Amino acid sequence: MERIWENHKLALIALAVVLAVLMSAVVIVPETQQAVVVRTGEPVRVINRFRPNTPYGQTGAGMVLRIPILESVQRVDKRVIALDMERQQVLSADQQRLQVDAYARFRIIDPVLMVETAGTEEQVVAQLQPILTSVLRQELGRRSFTSLLTAERGTAMTNIRNKLDRQAREYGAQIIDVRIKRTDLPDGTPLEAAYTRMQTDREREAATIRAQGRKDAQIIRAEAEATAAKTYALSFGKDPRFYDFYRAMQSYVTTFETGEGDSSIILSPDNEYLRQFRGTR
Amino acid sequence: MKRTGGYFSQIALAMAGRRSPWGGSSGGGDNGGNGGDGPPEDSGSGGSGDSPPPRGPRNPWLPGGGESGGDAGPDRDGPRRTGNIEDLFRKRGPEGPRRTPGGPGGPNIRLPERPGGGSWFPLVLGAVVVVGLGISMVHQVGPKEQGIVTTVGKYSRTLQPGLNFTLPWPIQQVSVEPVSTIRSFRIPAGGQEKLILTGDQNLVDLTYLIRWNIKDLKQFRFQLAQPEETINEVAEAAMRASVAERTLDETFSGAGRAEIEQRVRDRMQAVLDAYRSGIAVQGVEIGKTDPPERVVEAFKDVSAAQQDADADINRARAWAQQVLAQAEGEAAAFDKVYAEYKLAPDVTRQRMYYETMERVLGKTNKTIVEAPGVTPYLPLPEIKQRATKKPEGQ
């Protein structure tokens, strides 16, 4: 070993240097990245640039060579990147307040421009975030509260996307999508008001249901009474005079016999019942 | 070809205890390797290895050759010479020395010297390399999995389930991912309240479950920077948009919920496809839809009101049944009596009259005032208690 080192010292050092240079000349660009080759401060070429509809494997990713020292490589994400907006309070056209959470998704389509204007993806995100916020406020502020909630949001989102996209292009980015994650009523008075409205709404509903129930019950009772009256009339109407007698007899029994029974009756001798009692005729 | 080499080396390593393939030339029937079942002669050789210093250069990697001698020596020379059970074990097999307390750091595996007196180092190194190559070249992909092969960062192909072979590690890399396994996550993740605004500006507390899997692994791998987070946000946006199209009552009803689930799923899939995320949304299940906790009492009162109303109606129905039955009964009774009466009106009438009077007067106190002008004495306190009633005359 030692002898090899002694004899070929220079050759070995040269070999190591060549190896190191070769190593530094090789750049590996994975599928998820694009790479901008910068030669003495000037971007000269892009490796694995994003092109829609190019199948994976043919995009230019993989191992590439660069001139060591002279050329440096800056990597740029090729994937869809998230751009999250902080929760914002938005005032709708009818002066209602709404908490809005939105997000955007973008992709770097011009890495050279991106490197020149923003530098890194994080910078792009930082630049676009306030733009997204202001565009969102502008656009939603034109709409009424109810249309913000419902499907009409669709056109608002397209407008926001287009506006943001126009700005993003300056950074070499393309906005793929802007979406409102959530719209909420702000805490405090608006939320309380909503709760109160929901509560009173339900109270009204409950009261209505109860009243409806009482009404139905009353109708059922009245109908039964009517039917009963009809039944009585049909039956008793055949001979009202006899009914009067028949019912009176029933009534006497109910009152005197099956009643508490402690009744006293003072009879006059003229009473019809005592007619035979006197022995007349 | 290379793969088989890798396999053989793996197998070889496993069997190295007994018959090392690379040491085959040395005819090593007696290597006291790591095979626990070393024949007795092994221990003998170990013992004999103590007294004479090892021939040839020591194996620098496996300290066993030299050190075990120094180890076993003191033990043997020590005062404890009786047949201690530990001693027995120590003597027995290659396992013995390993248990020696205060032994050298590593296991005391000793390889016999190579016949040429050469070092084991190149062979071991070679074996490690071969095994390493084997591991990085052979990939087993499970039934629900797929793998992505990248050649120095560039996508080459997708591995299907089964045994797959690639070039070794620095050149090709493989990442295997379960593809058809359906993953799910719940929103909200914890049990907290999640309020969503409905179309009629009410709030509903709603939880749901998203089930998804990967439909295109390379898109999933290469397209999205944060795939899981993206699904989460897309789900959230889709759910809120779909609920906002419905009224509160519709979100509570079964049909409305099913519609919302379907809408969310379609929306999510459309958005994820637009992102080319390679994700398939398998289903959206709404777990619970509740009114917000603050107003839940009012909501309960609505169902209570429904019960109350039903109870009212039930009571009315019961009463109605009674009234009707009574009417029918009385009418029927009258009809029967009347039928009899029609046969002989006067007689029946008289008979009924007397019968009734009998029954009535038989049970009451009777006072008959005979002569006009005679005022009968009426016991007033009693009168107070008793109701006096004079039967109506004809």
Boltz contact constraints between the chains, C-beta under 6 A:
constraints:
  - contact:
      token1: [A, 28]
      token2: [B, 152]
      max_distance: 6.0
  - contact:
      token1: [A, 28]
      token2: [B, 153]
      max_distance: 6.0
  - contact:
      token1: [A, 29]
      token2: [B, 153]
      max_distance: 6.0
  - contact:
      token1: [A, 30]
      token2: [B, 153]
      max_distance: 6.0
  - contact:
      token1: [A, 31]
      token2: [B, 155]
      max_distance: 6.0
  - contact:
      token1: [A, 31]
      token2: [B, 222]
      max_distance: 6.0
  - contact:
      token1: [A, 32]
      token2: [B, 222]
      max_distance: 6.0
  - contact:
      token1: [A, 56]
      token2: [B, 155]
      max_distance: 6.0
  - contact:
      token1: [A, 56]
      token2: [B, 218]
      max_distance: 6.0
  - contact:
      token1: [A, 57]
      token2: [B, 155]
      max_distance: 6.0
  - contact:
      token1: [A, 61]
      token2: [B, 153]
      max_distance: 6.0
  - contact:
      token1: [A, 61]
      token2: [B, 154]
      max_distance: 6.0
  - contact:
      token1: [A, 62]
      token2: [B, 152]
      max_distance: 6.0
  - contact:
      token1: [A, 62]
      token2: [B, 153]
      max_distance: 6.0
  - contact:
      token1: [A, 62]
      token2: [B, 154]
      max_distance: 6.0
  - contact:
      token1: [A, 63]
      token2: [B, 152]
      max_distance: 6.0
  - contact:
      token1: [A, 79]
      token2: [B, 223]
      max_distance: 6.0
  - contact:
      token1: [A, 79]
      token2: [B, 224]
      max_distance: 6.0
  - contact:
      token1: [A, 79]
      token2: [B, 225]
      max_distance: 6.0
  - contact:
      token1: [A, 80]
      token2: [B, 223]
      max_distance: 6.0
  - contact:
      token1: [A, 80]
      token2: [B, 224]
      max_distance: 6.0
  - contact:
      token1: [A, 80]
      token2: [B, 275]
      max_distance: 6.0
  - contact:
      token1: [A, 81]
      token2: [B, 225]
      max_distance: 6.0
  - contact:
      token1: [A, 82]
      token2: [B, 226]
      max_distance: 6.0
  - contact:
      token1: [A, 103]
      token2: [B, 233]
      max_distance: 6.0
  - contact:
      token1: [A, 149]
      token2: [B, 197]
      max_distance: 6.0
  - contact:
      token1: [A, 149]
      token2: [B, 244]
      max_distance: 6.0
  - contact:
      token1: [A, 150]
      token2: [B, 199]
      max_distance: 6.0
  - contact:
      token1: [A, 150]
      token2: [B, 244]
      max_distance: 6.0
  - contact:
      token1: [A, 151]
      token2: [B, 245]
      max_distance: 6.0
  - contact:
      token1: [A, 179]
      token2: [B, 237]
      max_distance: 6.0
  - contact:
      token1: [A, 181]
      token2: [B, 233]
      max_distance: 6.0
  - contact:
      token1: [A, 181]
      token2: [B, 236]
      max_distance: 6.0
  - contact:
      token1: [A, 181]
      token2: [B, 237]
      max_distance: 6.0
  - contact:
      token1: [A, 182]
      token2: [B, 240]
      max_distance: 6.0
  - contact:
      token1: [A, 195]
      token2: [B, 294]
      max_distance: 6.0
  - contact:
      token1: [A, 195]
      token2: [B, 295]
      max_distance: 6.0
  - contact:
      token1: [A, 198]
      token2: [B, 202]
      max_distance: 6.0
  - contact:
      token1: [A, 198]
      token2: [B, 295]
      max_distance: 6.0
  - contact:
      token1: [A, 199]
      token2: [B, 295]
      max_distance: 6.0
  - contact:
      token1: [A, 199]
      token2: [B, 298]
      max_distance: 6.0
  - contact:
      token1: [A, 202]
      token2: [B, 298]
      max_distance: 6.0
  - contact:
      token1: [A, 202]
      token2: [B, 299]
      max_distance: 6.0
  - contact:
      token1: [A, 202]
      token2: [B, 302]
      max_distance: 6.0
  - contact:
      token1: [A, 203]
      token2: [B, 298]
      max_distance: 6.0
  - contact:
      token1: [A, 205]
      token2: [B, 302]
      max_distance: 6.0
  - contact:
      token1: [A, 206]
      token2: [B, 301]
      max_distance: 6.0
  - contact:
      token1: [A, 206]
      token2: [B, 302]
      max_distance: 6.0
  - contact:
      token1: [A, 206]
      token2: [B, 305]
      max_distance: 6.0
  - contact:
      token1: [A, 209]
      token2: [B, 305]
      max_distance: 6.0
  - contact:
      token1: [A, 209]
      token2: [B, 306]
      max_distance: 6.0
  - contact:
      token1: [A, 209]
      token2: [B, 309]
      max_distance: 6.0
  - contact:
      token1: [A, 210]
      token2: [B, 305]
      max_distance: 6.0
  - contact:
      token1: [A, 210]
      token2: [B, 308]
      max_distance: 6.0
  - contact:
      token1: [A, 210]
      token2: [B, 309]
      max_distance: 6.0
  - contact:
      token1: [A, 212]
      token2: [B, 309]
      max_distance: 6.0
  - contact:
      token1: [A, 213]
      token2: [B, 309]
      max_distance: 6.0
  - contact:
      token1: [A, 213]
      token2: [B, 312]
      max_distance: 6.0
  - contact:
      token1: [A, 213]
      token2: [B, 313]
      max_distance: 6.0
  - contact:
      token1: [A, 214]
      token2: [B, 312]
      max_distance: 6.0
  - contact:
      token1: [A, 216]
      token2: [B, 313]
      max_distance: 6.0
  - contact:
      token1: [A, 217]
      token2: [B, 312]
      max_distance: 6.0
  - contact:
      token1: [A, 217]
      token2: [B, 313]
      max_distance: 6.0
  - contact:
      token1: [A, 217]
      token2: [B, 316]
      max_distance: 6.0
  - contact:
      token1: [A, 220]
      token2: [B, 316]
      max_distance: 6.0
  - contact:
      token1: [A, 220]
      token2: [B, 317]
      max_distance: 6.0
  - contact:
      token1: [A, 220]
      token2: [B, 320]
      max_distance: 6.0
  - contact:
      token1: [A, 221]
      token2: [B, 316]
      max_distance: 6.0
  - contact:
      token1: [A, 221]
      token2: [B, 320]
      max_distance: 6.0
  - contact:
      token1: [A, 224]
      token2: [B, 320]
      max_distance: 6.0
  - contact:
      token1: [A, 224]
      token2: [B, 323]
      max_distance: 6.0
  - contact:
      token1: [A, 224]
      token2: [B, 324]
      max_distance: 6.0
  - contact:
      token1: [A, 227]
      token2: [B, 324]
      max_distance: 6.0
  - contact:
      token1: [A, 228]
      token2: [B, 323]
      max_distance: 6.0
  - contact:
      token1: [A, 228]
      token2: [B, 324]
      max_distance: 6.0
  - contact:
      token1: [A, 228]
      token2: [B, 327]
      max_distance: 6.0
  - contact:
      token1: [A, 231]
      token2: [B, 327]
      max_distance: 6.0
  - contact:
      token1: [A, 231]
      token2: [B, 328]
      max_distance: 6.0
  - contact:
      token1: [A, 231]
      token2: [B, 331]
      max_distance: 6.0
  - contact:
      token1: [A, 232]
      token2: [B, 327]
      max_distance: 6.0
  - contact:
      token1: [A, 232]
      token2: [B, 331]
      max_distance: 6.0
  - contact:
      token1: [A, 235]
      token2: [B, 331]
      max_distance: 6.0
  - contact:
      token1: [A, 235]
      token2: [B, 334]
      max_distance: 6.0
  - contact:
      token1: [A, 235]
      token2: [B, 335]
      max_distance: 6.0
  - contact:
      token1: [A, 242]
      token2: [B, 341]
      max_distance: 6.0
  - contact:
      token1: [A, 249]
      token2: [B, 352]
      max_distance: 6.0
  - contact:
      token1: [A, 249]
      token2: [B, 356]
      max_distance: 6.0
  - contact:
      token1: [A, 252]
      token2: [B, 356]
      max_distance: 6.0
  - contact:
      token1: [A, 252]
      token2: [B, 360]
      max_distance: 6.0
  - contact:
      token1: [A, 253]
      token2: [B, 359]
      max_distance: 6.0
  - contact:
      token1: [A, 256]
      token2: [B, 360]
      max_distance: 6.0
  - contact:
      token1: [A, 256]
      token2: [B, 364]
      max_distance: 6.0
  - contact:
      token1: [A, 257]
      token2: [B, 359]
      max_distance: 6.0
  - contact:
      token1: [A, 257]
      token2: [B, 360]
      max_distance: 6.0
  - contact:
      token1: [A, 257]
      token2: [B, 363]
      max_distance: 6.0
  - contact:
      token1: [A, 261]
      token2: [B, 363]
      max_distance: 6.0
  - contact:
      token1: [A, 262]
      token2: [B, 386]
      max_distance: 6.0
  - contact:
      token1: [A, 263]
      token2: [B, 364]
      max_distance: 6.0
  - contact:
      token1: [A, 263]
      token2: [B, 386]
      max_distance: 6.0
  - contact:
      token1: [A, 263]
      token2: [B, 387]
      max_distance: 6.0
  - contact:
      token1: [A, 263]
      token2: [B, 389]
      max_distance: 6.0
  - contact:
      token1: [A, 264]
      token2: [B, 365]
      max_distance: 6.0
  - contact:
      token1: [A, 264]
      token2: [B, 386]
      max_distance: 6.0
  - contact:
      token1: [A, 264]
      token2: [B, 388]
      max_distance: 6.0
  - contact:
      token1: [A, 265]
      token2: [B, 364]
      max_distance: 6.0
  - contact:
      token1: [A, 265]
      token2: [B, 366]
      max_distance: 6.0
  - contact:
      token1: [A, 266]
      token2: [B, 367]
      max_distance: 6.0
  - contact:
      token1: [A, 267]
      token2: [B, 368]
      max_distance: 6.0
  - contact:
      token1: [A, 268]
      token2: [B, 369]
      max_distance: 6.0
  - contact:
      token1: [A, 271]
      token2: [B, 393]
      max_distance: 6.0
  - contact:
      token1: [A, 272]
      token2: [B, 393]
      max_distance: 6.0
  - contact:
      token1: [A, 272]
      token2: [B, 394]
      max_distance: 6.0
  - contact:
      token1: [A, 273]
      token2: [B, 357]
      max_distance: 6.0
